[in-house]
Amino acid sequence: MALAPGLQARLLTMVEREDTAAKVGSGDVPVLATPRVLALAEQATLQAVAGALAPGQTSVGTRVSLEHLAASPVGTHIEVVVELTEVDGRRLVFGFTARDRRAVVASGTIERVVVDRERFLARLAPGNEGGTTR
């Protein structure tokens, strides 16, 4: 499998208390937190390309655009669908939608860059501060 537009992944989850804005500190209401929406979408992007990356490669997030459109209380089932829409060298662009049985909960885009895992981590070692992914 190669990195090409059209790769997709689907993630299903149920909103738990630990996923709420009140619990993660992004608000004070017991509904799905925007940071959790993003984390679920990023998790799905990883799943979408998992079989297409070379051994030793991974991808790291570089840019996000997210619209959180509807509240989802504890117990709501959420489906997150991502699709790889653009491949530009090592840069990957995904579109995503999160929805419950009633409506679209969130949508947006996520950009990631393919990196060599060991080289990336080596740049984070003490003495190598300021390294970049590009």
C-alpha positions in Angstrom: 0.0 0.0 0.0 1.4 3.4 -0.9 0.7 6.9 0.6 -1.9 8.2 -1.8 -5.1 10.3 -1.5 -8.1 8.2 -0.7 -6.7 6.3 2.3 -9.3 6.3 5.0 -9.9 5.2 8.6 -13.0 5.1 10.8 -12.9 5.2 14.6 -15.9 4.6 16.8 -16.0 5.7 20.5 -18.4 6.6 23.2 -18.0 9.8 25.2 -16.9 8.9 28.7 -16.5 11.2 31.7 -12.8 11.4 31.1 -13.5 12.8 27.6 -15.4 15.8 28.8 -14.4 19.5 28.8 -14.8 19.6 32.6 -12.4 16.7 33.1 -9.7 17.7 30.6 -9.8 21.4 31.7 -10.9 22.9 28.4 -14.2 24.0 29.8 -16.6 23.4 32.7 -19.4 21.4 31.1 -19.8 17.6 30.9 -19.6 17.3 27.1 -17.0 16.0 24.7 -14.0 18.3 24.9 -12.6 19.9 21.8 -9.1 18.6 22.6 -10.5 15.0 22.7 -12.2 15.5 19.3 -8.7 16.5 18.0 -7.0 13.5 19.7 -9.6 11.1 18.2 -9.2 12.6 14.7 -5.4 12.4 15.0 -5.6 8.8 16.2 -7.7 8.0 13.1 -5.1 9.7 10.8 -2.4 7.3 12.2 -4.7 4.3 11.5 -5.3 5.5 7.9 -1.6 5.5 7.0 -0.3 2.8 9.3 0.1 0.2 6.5 1.5 2.6 4.0 4.5 3.9 5.9 7.9 2.3 5.5 9.4 0.5 8.5 10.8 3.1 11.0 8.6 5.9 9.7 5.9 7.7 11.6 4.0 10.9 11.1 3.8 14.0 13.3 1.1 16.6 13.5 2.0 20.1 12.1 -1.3 21.9 11.5 -4.9 21.6 12.5 -8.1 23.4 11.5 -11.1 22.2 13.6 -14.7 23.4 13.9 -16.5 21.9 16.9 -20.1 22.3 15.9 -22.3 20.4 18.4 -22.2 19.3 22.0 -22.0 15.5 22.8 -22.9 14.5 26.3 -21.5 11.5 28.2 -22.8 8.3 26.6 -23.0 9.6 23.1 -21.5 7.4 20.4 -19.2 9.2 18.0 -17.8 8.1 14.7 -14.7 9.8 13.4 -13.9 9.4 9.7 -10.7 10.6 8.2 -9.5 10.6 4.6 -6.1 11.4 3.2 -6.8 14.2 0.6 -3.3 15.4 -0.4 0.2 14.0 -0.4 3.0 16.6 -1.1 6.3 14.8 -0.6 6.4 14.1 3.2 3.4 16.3 3.9 0.0 14.6 4.4 -3.3 16.5 4.5 -6.4 14.8 5.9 -10.0 15.8 6.1 -12.1 14.6 9.0 -15.6 14.5 10.2 -16.9 13.5 13.6 -20.6 12.7 13.9 -23.1 11.2 16.3 -26.4 9.7 15.3 -28.0 13.2 15.1 -25.5 15.5 13.4 -22.0 16.4 12.5 -20.2 17.1 15.8 -16.9 18.4 14.3 -15.0 18.7 11.1 -11.7 20.0 9.9 -8.3 19.2 8.4 -5.1 17.8 9.9 -1.7 18.1 8.4 1.1 15.7 9.3 4.7 15.2 8.1 6.2 11.7 7.6 9.5 11.4 9.6 12.0 8.8 10.4 11.2 7.9 14.0 14.7 7.4 15.3 16.1 10.6 13.7 13.1 12.6 15.0 13.6 11.3 18.5 17.4 11.9 18.3 16.7 15.6 17.7 14.9 15.7 21.0 17.8 14.4 23.0 19.5 16.8 25.4 21.9 19.0 23.5 19.8 18.9 20.4 17.1 21.4 21.3 15.5 23.3 18.5 15.5 20.5 15.9 12.8 20.6 13.3 10.8 17.9 11.6 11.6 19.1 8.1 
